[in-house]
């Protein structure tokens, strides 16, 4: 599995959020992927 591309999501001052697109991609029409996220409350 590869981490393919970071994503920019709307912000929330109460959260720290990191999102990225991961999976396998043979071509732009042949892929198996998902969006992953880490979400934590802001300190």
C-alpha positions, 0 to 999 in steps of 0.5 A: 500500500502506498500513501499517494496524496495528501488531502486538504479538508475544511478546518475546525479550530477544536481539532487537529486533522490529517487526511491522505489518499492511500492504496495501490494505483496501476493507472488512473483507471485501475486503483484500489484506494481509500481516504485515511484520517487521523483526528485528535482534539486540539490542546 
